[in-house]
Amino acid sequence: MITLPLPRVESLADCTSFRFTVLPYFSQLEWLAPSLREAGRDLNSLKAVYLATNPFISALAFGACLAALFFVAAEINRNYSQVDRFWSILPAVYNVHFATWARLAGIRTQTVDTIAVISVLWSARLTFNYWRKGGYKIGSEDYRWEIVRAKVNNNFVFMIFNLTFIAAAQSLLLLLITAPTYVLLVVAHTQGPESFGLPDLVFSRAAFFFIIIEFFADQQQWNFHQAKFEYQNHARISDKYKDKYTSEDLERGFVVSGLWSLSRHPNFVVEQAVWVTLYLWSCYRTETYLQWTGLGVVGYLLIFQGSTRLTESISAAKYPEYREYQARVGRFIPRWSVKSNQTKRGGKKAEKAIKDKKSK
């Protein structure tokens, strides 16, 4: 009988301790590769190695291998969007891995299973959106990395940046945002059969709700750009979009209606909210609200802050009216202040004045 490589700790707070739940198993990294080679293609042997390895450590080893591949592929192809292509896939892979490992180990946990389902739905939605925009086409590249590379203007320095941040740090981040799931797995192993109560239902439904909102935000942006491209190609608004957009809207170049009238990046807001919710779910279950697993959520939020700033600087240079949009609408959080409402009303008056002038 295999002894499960999970600790049985004395308290819920100990389940969140990196020293108790992860650090003792780091030595497994030394024998994991030789054990896999020895197991070869024998499924029973591979299963034994899989169950004998702490699930967070095996996920870490997998992420490290991917980071090395991302780095090599980027340097060979000069395409630094390798991690971006897996951004919507890896978190789901890690959470499904935790759920699968738990089932094979005989640990029944509805919470981890539910998080795995949520992750797959999130991944499917984001992957589809990335695919239809052409993100998986060979040779496609995130323009943001091109801009960063142009600013660095030193091949060696950018190679180090590619190794440490683009490949390694981002790969580690995609594992860390799923670390709360590992903590919940430790809780299930320590406490035995769990009760899936009303608070758990609230957390899970909140995550589902954010995924749905993210779908609508992306769909609104997709519809706008489809209408814009048709307008640019045929110099008219198709019947499909006549009741949604005016020529002024499409000439502006970016969407400002629907959810995009409340936030400049509603899809980013709810994407971050999904992972914050899963972290808070883990905090509630362990009764500990400051955990090492929070590093993943904090890093995720910081990535979005930096990426959004760069994206908006590009949009402001491309679209003349974008700075006015920035002044009227919050980057992530809606502006409900009186001053903001006045600014919005002033912006609408200005738009009406422009339309009246054109009609004359």
N, C-alpha and C positions, 0 to 999 in steps of 0.2 A: 504493500500500500504506500502510495506517494504522500509524503508529508507536504502539505500545502505551504508554499513560500509566502505566507502572510502572517503578520503578527497578531496575537490575541492580547490586546491591551486592556488596561484596567479601567479606563474611563473614556467617555466620548471625546474629551479634549485630546487625549493621547492619540486618537485616530487621525487627528490633524497634524501630528508631530512628524516632521520630515526625519528627525533623528530616529524615531521608532519605526516608521512605516516604509521608508525608502533607503536610508543610508545603510542599514545592515545588509542590504541585498546588492550593493554596488559590485561586490566581488564576483557576482554571477556573470558580469560582462567578460571576465577573463576566460571562463570555460564554455560560454554559450556557443561561440563559433566552432570550437573543436567538437562539441557535443552534436551540433547540427551536421557537421561533416561525417561524424561517426554514424549517426542515424541514417544518413543517406536518403533513400527514397522509401524506406520502410515507414508506413503510416503510423503503426503502433509506437515505434521508437520516436518518431517526430512528435506524436501526441504526448509521450512521456516527457520529452524535453520541454515542450510547450508548457505543460502543467508544473514542471519542476522549476520553472523560471518565474520569478515575480512578474506579474503582468505589467507593472509600470516600467520595470527594467527591460523587458522584451520590447515594449513600445519605444523606449528610449534608444535601444540598439537599432531598431528598425528606422527610427527618425534620423539617427546618425548616418546610417548607410545611405538614406535618401539625400541627406545634406551633401554628402560627398559626390553623389551622382549629379545633383543639381549644380554644384560648383564646376565639375568637369564639363558637363554639357554646356553650361553658360560660357565657359572659356573657349570651348571648341567652336561653338556656333555664334559667339558674340551676341547671344540673345539672353538677357538677364531676367526673363520672365518665367523661368522654370518653376519657381515656387508658386508664382501666381496661378499657374495652370492647375496646381494641386490644392490651392487655398480652400476651395469649397469641398474637397474630397477627404483630406487627411483627418480633420476633427471627427468626421463620421466614422472613418476607419478605426480610429483609436477607441471611440466609444463602443462601437460594435465589438471590437476586440475585448474590451473589459467585460461586456455582457456575455460574449461567447466563452471566455475563460471562466467566468463565474458558473455558467451552466455546466461546462465540462468538469468543473471542480466540485459540483454538487451544491453550490451556493445558490439558493433561490432568492432573488431580489427583484421585486417589481419595479423599484425605483430605477435601478441601473438599466433594466430592460426598456422602461419608458423613455429614459434619456437617449438610449440607442435609437429608438424609433424617431424621436424628435430630431436627432442629429441627421438621420437619413433623409427625413423630409426637408430639413434645412439645406442639406447638401444637394438634394435633387433639384430644388428650386433654384439655388444659386448656380449650380452646374449648367442647368438648362439656359439660364439667362446669359451666362458666360459663353456657352456654345453658340447661341443664336446671334450673338454679337461678333462671332468669328474668332473668339479667343483661343480656340484649339487648332486653328489653321497653322500649318507648318510655316515658320518664318514670321508669325505674328509676334509682336513685341510691345510691352507696356511702354508708352511714350515717356512716362515719368522717369524710368531708368535711363533712357536716352538723354534726358535733360540733366539728370544727376551726373552721368558720365561726362557730358560736355563741360559741366562746371568743374569737375575734378581735373580733367585734362592731364592725367598722368596714369599710364597703363598699369604700373606696378601698384600704385596706391589704390586704384580702383579694383585691382585683383584682390588685394587684401580686404577691401570693403565687401567685395562679392563673397569671399570666403567667410568672413566673420559675421556679417550682418545679413546679406541677401540670402545666402545658403544656410548657414548654421543657426543664426539667431532666429530667423523667421521659422525655420523648421522646428526649432525647440519651442517657439511660441505656440505653434499649432498643436503641440503635445500638451503644453502647460495649460491651455484653456480647457482641456479635458481632464486635468488632474482632479477636480472636484468629484468626478465620476469614480476615480480610483479610491478616493477617500470614502465615498458611499459604499464601495465594495468592501473596504476594510470594516466599516461599520456593520454591514450585513454578516460578515464572517465572525465578528466579535460578539454581536448580540443575538445571532440566530434568526429565526423567522421574524420578518418585519411586518408592521401594520401600515398599510397605505391609506392614510387618513385624509380628512378634508384639506389640511394645509398642503399636503403633497399634490392633491388634485388641483389646488389653486396654482401652485408653481408650474405644474405641467401644462395646464390650460393657458396660463400666461405666456409660456414659451410658444405654444401653438398659435396663440393670437398674434404675437409679434411676427411669426413666419408668414401668416396670412397678410398682415399689413405690409410686410416687405414685398410680397408678391404684387399687391396692388400698386405700390410705389414704383416698382420696376416696370410694371405694365403701363402705367401712365406715362412714364418717360419713354418707353419703347413706342407707344402709339404716337406721341408727339414727334419723335424723330422720323418715324415712318411717314407721317403727314408732311413734315418739313422736306424730306428728300423728294417726295412726289411733287411738292410745290416748286422746288428748285428745278426739277427735271421737266415739268410740264407747264410751269407758270400759272397754275391754277390749283385750287383746293378740290380734291376729289369729293364726290358725294358722301363718301364714308366718313369724312372728317369735317364737313361743312358746319354741322351743328356743334362742333367741339372747339374749333379754332378759327381765328380770323387771319387775314393776310398779315396784319401787324404782329400777331402772335408768332407766326412762322418766320417772319423776317427778323424778329428779335433773336431767334436762334436757339433759345433754351426754354425749357418748360417752367412755368410759374403758376400753374393752376393745380387744382386738386390738393393732394397732400404736399405738393411742392410750393403751395402758397403758405403753408404753416412752417415748413423747414426747408432749407436749401438742400438738405440731404436726408430725406425721410427714410430712404432705404438703409443708409448707414446707421441711423439712429436705432432702428429696430434690430438690425443685425447685431449691434453691440448689446442691445437689451436682451437678446436671446441668451448670450453667454453670461451676462451679469445675473440673469435670473437663475441659471443653472448653478452659478457660484453661490448665490444667496440660498438656494435650495439645500446645498451641502452645508452651509453655515447653520441653517435652521435645524437640520438633522443632527448636527454635532454640537449645537448650542455654543458654537465658537465662531465669532464673526470676523476675526483676523487670523488668516491662515496663510501658509506658504503658497497654497494653490491660488491665492489672490494675485500672485505675481503674473500669472497668465492673463487674467482679466485686465490688470493695470497695463501690461504691455500691449494688449490688444487695443485698448482705448488710446494709448499713446501712438500706436501705429496709425490709427485712423485720424488722429489729430494732425500728425505730420503729413500724411498722404493727402488729406483734404486741403490743407493749406497750399500745398504744391499744385493740386488740381485746380483750386480756385484762382490761383495766380495766373494759370494758363487760360482759364475761362475769361478772367477779367481783361486779359490782353487780346483775346479773340473776339469778345462780344462787347460793344460799346456800352450797353445798358446793364451789364452785369454788376457793376459797382453800385448802381441804384438798387438793384435787387438785393445786394448784400446789406445795404443800409436799411431796407424795409423788412427783410425776413431773416430770422436767426439761423445760424449755421446748422445747429442741431436742435436746440430747444426753441419752441415758438415764443415770440415776444408778445406778451399780453399787456404791457404797460400802456398808460395813456399816451405817452410820447410816441410809442411805436404805432399805436392805432392812428394817431394824427399823421404820422409819416406815411402810413399806408393810404390814408384818405387823400393826402397830398399827392402821392404817387398816382392814384387812380384819376385825380383831377388832371394831372399833367398828361396822362395817357389819353384822356377824353379830349383835352385841348388839341393834342397832336392829331387825333382822328378827325376832329371838326375842321382843323386847318387843311387837312388833306382832302376832305370832302368838298371844300369850297374851291 
